[in-house]
Amino acid sequence: MPSRSSSRCSSNRIDKLDFDDNRRPPSTTDGSDPGGLLRDDESLLSNVIEGVIERDRRKMRRQLAKSLSFVSAILSCLCAGSITAYSLYGPLFQSRLHFSQVQVNAVSTAAEVAMYLPVPLFGYLCDQFSPRPLSLFAGICFGLGYLLAAFSYRHGYIEEGGFPPAVMVVAFVAVGMGTSCMYLSAVTTCAKNSGRGKYKGLALAIPIAAFGLSGMWQSQIGSRLLYDRSPERYGEVDVYRYFVFLALLLFIVGLIGAFALNIVDEEELIDQAVSELERSGLLEDSPFFQRSVLHDNSNGYGTVESSEALPNSAEFDDDGTDFPLQKARRQSEDDRRKAWLLNNETRLFLLDHTMWLLAAGFFLVTGPGEAFINNLGTIINTFYPPPSPGPPNGNSPATHVSIVALASTFARLFTGMLSDLLAPAAAPGQSDDKRVTCSRLVFLLTSTLFFSIGQLLLASGFIQSHPQLFPLVSALVGLGYGAIFSLTPIIVSVVWGVRNFGTNWGIVAVVPAAGAALWGAVYAAVYDAAATD
């Protein structure tokens, strides 16, 4: 009777004991070699172990890249909000450069408009390419803007041969653009790297809260370390040195972000988005999608003709690796697919009427908040008119910038964490009937209530008679302002997804620019009218 090995050798059929064509068949009973089987099993086991180790290494590298990106994003946000300390040196533009209140507000408004108006473009570039070029551009804008502002301030007012106010406006336009780019690159990185996690709200709230803290610690450095030591101006911030410090710091931070900010597994986000759009039926009329389906059925991907679906063997090396032409073609198709997805999701976002309602509410709330924060210094000065010596240290502009920053930071972290814990499940099958839920919109409306109470207290005239209670107003405005700026991007990421987050949030974030311009002009007109009476 022929042995099993001889029967396998005589036929081309692969027996269930054979794993591949290169496996050595076992010997006959008379000349058996049990060591060969052991060696084959050890080789198979070692391959499995190597595969598991390599998979764990890739997972660890991805997690390390996410962690480094998160740390870099927090660092960027912790430094990017330097414009929120404008009230620290804004009054000195009046006293030292002889700016009118309208000109002081023109500088801050120009920074606000430059910070918000180009956000959709910056967001699109961040989605289309990556956050890293945007971070580098932010560092350059900050460096050039603050250096120009420093030299403009040092040359004095125009009657002494100094620069006109327009130069300061141009400098703060660059600062506003740098603020927008650095903030958006950091927040978009966190949104996309944590978009599928359980605590995506908290992952967004932490860098947003760090952005609120930036004005606090930078204003404290300006007032306590970089202050003027001359007898006649002792204690005032040395604006020139303060601007040079910010220029160097923010350029270095932007440079760090240009290397450290990475979006991990972005291809999976794109594939998931295409699958969701396909299931929703929104892709049936898309020529790009129809072409992709045709080529998928032809065992090809992303090519224009079916003849290109199966590349010629000449496009591959002997070991099966792609030639550069094939790699370039595949990369080009991936880029086209990504651009098509982003454009399609932007169109759906703009056609959603609920987005416009959210943007309208954001406009009505953020405008008065921007005007309040930018004019803290002049508001406080109205409590102590001449010949009073001015506000005490406990009621100084730097103190109130810190109060607003701390209250805003607390609100951003608290609402981000609480909304993650209480928000309803995204999918119906994931809901837990026993869990108490609360919509993020409820938190948003509650935050606007805090904001309104602070504004009503200031408008009532009660604070003018009791200026020692002004920290209460700053705290209420900071709570409402911080919660609104935390919850709105979280709602955008949850409702419309994170694949196009930079563009979507950029579109909504434009409206504070109009609010800042409108309410800043109203405040300046009322202030100048009252000052001339």
C-alpha positions, 0 to 999 in steps of 0.5 A, a space after each residue: 500500500 502506498 504511503 500518504 506522502 507518495 500519494 501526495 507526490 503523485 498527485 497535485 492535490 494539496 492535502 490538509 496537512 500542507 500549509 504551503 507549496 514550500 512545506 517539506 513532506 514528512 518522511 515514511 514510517 521507516 525514515 521518519 524525521 520528527 524534528 522536521 515537523 517541530 521545526 515547521 511548527 516552530 517557524 509557523 509559531 515564530 511568524 505568528 509571534 512576529 506578526 503580533 509583535 509588529 501589530 503591537 508596535 504599529 499600535 504603540 507608534 500610533 498611540 505615541 503619535 496621538 499622545 505627542 500630537 495632543 501635547 503639542 496641541 495643548 501647548 499651541 492653545 496654551 500660547 495662541 490666545 495672546 490677543 485675549 490680553 489686549 486690555 492689558 496694553 490697550 489703555 496704553 495705546 491711548 496714553 502713550 500713543 495718543 490713540 482715540 478710543 475709536 482707534 484703539 477699538 479699530 486695532 482690536 477689531 482688525 485683529 478679531 476680523 483677521 482671526 475669524 474671517 479667514 477661518 473657513 479657508 484655514 479650516 479647508 486647508 487644514 482638512 485638505 492637507 494637514 495641521 502642520 503647515 498651518 502651525 508653521 504659518 501661524 508662527 510666522 504671522 505671530 513673529 512678524 506681527 508682534 515684532 512690527 507692533 513692538 517697533 511701532 509702539 517704541 517709536 511713539 505717537 505720530 506727532 513725534 515721528 512715530 508710525 501711524 495707527 494703520 501700522 499697528 492695525 496691520 501688525 494685529 491683522 497678522 496676530 489675528 491670523 496667527 491666532 486663528 491658524 494656531 488654534 484651528 490646527 490644534 483643535 482640528 488635530 484633537 477632534 480628528 484623533 479623538 472623534 471616535 472615542 468616548 470622551 471626544 467632548 473632553 478631548 476638545 474641551 482641554 485644548 479649548 480651555 488651554 486657549 482660555 488660559 493663555 491670556 491669563 498667564 501671559 498677562 501676569 508675565 507682562 504685569 509682574 515680570 515685563 513691567 516698566 521700572 522707570 519712576 514715572 511709569 513704574 508698574 505699567 507693562 513694558 509693551 515693547 519687551 512684552 511684544 518681543 517676548 510674544 513674538 519669540 515664544 509664539 514663533 517657537 511654538 508654531 515651529 514645534 507644531 509644524 513637526 508634532 501635529 499629526 492626524 493618525 489613521 485619517 484614511 479610516 476616517 475617510 473610508 468611514 465617511 464614504 461608507 456612511 454617505 453610501 448607506 444614506 443614499 446621498 452618493 447615488 447621483 455622484 459621478 465620482 462615486 459611480 466611477 468608483 463603484 464601476 472600478 471596484 467591480 473591475 477589481 480596480 480602484 480610483 482609475 479612469 478606464 477599466 484597462 487601468 484597473 489591472 496594472 500591467 506587470 511592467 509597473 511592478 518590480 520583481 518582488 511585487 513592489 510598486 513602481 513610482 508611477 503606480 504609487 504616484 497614481 494611487 496617491 493622486 487618486 487618494 487625494 482626489 477622493 479626499 478632496 471630493 469627500 470634503 467638498 461633498 460634506 461641506 455642501 451638505 453642511 451648508 444646506 442644513 438649516 439647523 447649522 444657520 440657526 446655530 451660527 445665528 445664536 453664536 453671533 448674538 452671544 459672542 459679539 457682546 462677549 468680545 466687546 467686553 473682554 477687549 475693553 476691560 481696561 477702559 470699563 474699569 477706568 470708568 469706575 475710578 474717574 479723575 482725580 481718583 488714583 485709579 483702580 487698586 491692584 485687586 481691580 486692575 485690568 490684569 486681575 480681571 483678565 485672569 478672572 475671565 480666563 479662569 472662569 472660562 477655563 473652568 466652564 470649558 472643562 466642566 461642560 466638556 466633561 459633563 456633556 460627555 457623561 450626560 449626552 444621549 448616545 449617538 446611535 439608538 442601539 447604544 442607549 441605556 434606559 437607566 442612564 440620565 441624559 441631557 442634551 448638549 443644547 441644554 448646556 448651551 442655553 444655560 451658559 447663555 443665561 450666565 452670560 446674560 446675567 453678567 451683562 445685565 448687572 453691568 448695565 443696571 448701574 449697580 456695579 458702578 456704585 459698587 466697583 468692588 463687585 465687578 469681579 462677579 461680572 467678570 466671572 459670569 461673563 467668563 463662565 458663559 463665554 467659555 462654555 459657549 466656545 467649548 460647546 459649539 465646536 463639540 456640537 459641530 463635531 458630534 452632529 456633522 462629524 470630524 472628517 470635515 471639522 476644520 472647514 465646518 467649525 471655520 464656517 461657524 467661527 466666522 460669525 464672532 468677527 461680525 459680532 466683535 465689529 458690531 458691538 465694538 463699534 457700538 461700545 466705542 461710539 457710546 464711550 467717546 460720546 460720553 467722554 465728550 459730554 
